[in-house]
């Protein structure tokens, strides 16, 4: 039997919080969140670039740093090649110029991933969220609900993770915090929960449906088929749906993120990424690896545990936070 946390249509709208002098800006929180990666880069980059010339020794040390930050072989080779070209073209002869050239090269790599998600094309706009257990999937759904409420959108949550015992309760807690409806089922078919949620959203004129799915490993083929079934069921009620399929990635896993993107993309056609827990890792370079090896738009990044610590990805802000 389905359960509903019922709110009136007026309740699902929320005003953006009023900023105060004591409230850090998103850019400030991003800089703080990327402190671990920046700490790994900052001191070492200063030492590497101190000689003021792009020679073999500098390139070798920089290669080691980029690889240990999980930039991956392809992105590292590309960045080093771009730095060598810039050095030859622009006669780089100071640490500041060398660092700026590297930052510019990284920005050029990441810029294509910065693609804002347009949720105005369908109503309801159905976003299916996938990922492995522990990636921060359900928490990200709660934060996304708050983000879209702050944009003046009405939101409905579908508790499609019927495998994990506490998943429904966790999502309902987020629903209560955000004052939005959660559609859930004690047991049963995740696809049926999502189907019912979309039907309810259509009837109520809801703007966005955020559909949770059970966490699974790419090697769990039966569960990957289950999430593929959820996608097929969504298409039955809306041939264009899901309008976005977000894969939530834990930044701590580094290069393993690439395998997850490829596996989930094969099963459910991933259209965007949410990269979480960047504040807890020095492996922020994995974003560059994604850009070079399995480019998917990074719709949102998470740099903290607060409800407002998930925001759209800005390549420039990200690069600035690594180098400044």
Secondary structure, DSSP 8 states (H G I E B T S, - for coil): -EEE----TTTT--------TTS--HHHHHHHHTHHHHHHHHHHHHHHHTT-S--HHHHHHHHHHHHHTT-HHHHHHHHHHHHHHHHHHHT--SHHHHHHHHHHHHHHHHHTT-------SSSSEEEEEE--TTSSHHHHHHHHHHHHHHTT--EEEE----SSTTHHHHHHHHHHHHT-EEEEESSS-HHHHHHHHHHHHHHHT-SEEEE------TT-HHHHHHHHHHHHHHHHH-TT--SEEEEEEEGGGTTHHHHHHHHHHHHH---EEEEE-GGG-S-TTHHHHHHHHS---EEEEE-SSSTT-EEE--HHHHHHHHH-
